[in-house]
Amino acid sequence: MSGERLTCPKCRGEMVRGFILDLSFPQVAVSHWVEGLPEKSLVSGTKVPTGKAMPTATFRCAGCGYLESYASPEFGAK
């Protein structure tokens, strides 16, 4: 993904990299993709299995606004 230019599959416009905020109080974080089905947790609301979460990046088309997300360790906060 790094350095690769993406083209919008809808209108062929340029895709711009960004991220979707995870507004989990008290912190602001990059959203993560988690493998498997969600399970309830009494403490945190949803269980997150160890090693199953991966940060995501979302690309937005500069032309039409279409969003496309990808999950990869390289997309974590630095």
TIDRENVEX-663168 format. One record per residue (C-alpha): z, y, x; residue in three letters. Coordinates in steps of 0.02 Angstrom, whole numbers. Layout:
REM TIDRENVEX-663168
<<Z, Y, X>, 'ALA'>
...
***
This chain:
REM TIDRENVEX-663168
<<0, 0, 0>, 'MET'>
<<40, 124, 140>, 'SER'>
<<-106, 237, 180>, 'GLY'>
<<-215, 153, 49>, 'GLU'>
<<-303, 271, -72>, 'ARG'>
<<-297, 212, -251>, 'LEU'>
<<-424, 254, -385>, 'THR'>
<<-377, 265, -569>, 'CYS'>
<<-439, 112, -665>, 'PRO'>
<<-461, 221, -821>, 'LYS'>
<<-558, 375, -761>, 'CYS'>
<<-588, 347, -574>, 'ARG'>
<<-479, 497, -529>, 'GLY'>
<<-366, 504, -375>, 'GLU'>
<<-196, 418, -392>, 'MET'>
<<-46, 515, -323>, 'VAL'>
<<109, 420, -264>, 'ARG'>
<<279, 461, -339>, 'GLY'>
<<428, 372, -414>, 'PHE'>
<<522, 356, -579>, 'ILE'>
<<704, 410, -573>, 'LEU'>
<<842, 289, -619>, 'ASP'>
<<974, 406, -690>, 'LEU'>
<<1122, 285, -680>, 'SER'>
<<1279, 391, -680>, 'PHE'>
<<1347, 448, -558>, 'PRO'>
<<1195, 428, -446>, 'GLN'>
<<1008, 462, -453>, 'VAL'>
<<904, 321, -379>, 'ALA'>
<<728, 249, -365>, 'VAL'>
<<692, 125, -505>, 'SER'>
<<687, -60, -460>, 'HIS'>
<<592, -210, -526>, 'TRP'>
<<704, -364, -550>, 'VAL'>
<<637, -542, -555>, 'GLU'>
<<682, -644, -709>, 'GLY'>
<<747, -604, -883>, 'LEU'>
<<886, -476, -910>, 'PRO'>
<<1062, -544, -942>, 'GLU'>
<<1208, -445, -1013>, 'LYS'>
<<1356, -398, -902>, 'SER'>
<<1522, -334, -970>, 'LEU'>
<<1549, -223, -818>, 'VAL'>
<<1377, -147, -779>, 'SER'>
<<1280, -179, -940>, 'GLY'>
<<1148, -290, -857>, 'THR'>
<<1170, -421, -720>, 'LYS'>
<<1065, -394, -563>, 'VAL'>
<<1047, -557, -464>, 'PRO'>
<<1072, -535, -276>, 'THR'>
<<907, -522, -183>, 'GLY'>
<<802, -512, -342>, 'LYS'>
<<782, -321, -354>, 'ALA'>
<<640, -226, -269>, 'MET'>
<<609, -37, -267>, 'PRO'>
<<454, 27, -355>, 'THR'>
<<329, 167, -329>, 'ALA'>
<<228, 238, -472>, 'THR'>
<<57, 314, -448>, 'PHE'>
<<-6, 447, -570>, 'ARG'>
<<-188, 490, -596>, 'CYS'>
<<-218, 674, -557>, 'ALA'>
<<-358, 673, -686>, 'GLY'>
<<-294, 585, -841>, 'CYS'>
<<-108, 555, -807>, 'GLY'>
<<-117, 364, -813>, 'TYR'>
<<33, 282, -726>, 'LEU'>
<<30, 120, -625>, 'GLU'>
<<185, 47, -539>, 'SER'>
<<202, -71, -390>, 'TYR'>
<<357, -157, -318>, 'ALA'>
<<381, -173, -129>, 'SER'>
<<526, -154, -5>, 'PRO'>
<<430, -10, 78>, 'GLU'>
<<458, 97, -78>, 'PHE'>
<<648, 109, -57>, 'GLY'>
<<736, 275, -22>, 'ALA'>
<<731, 321, 162>, 'LYS'>
***
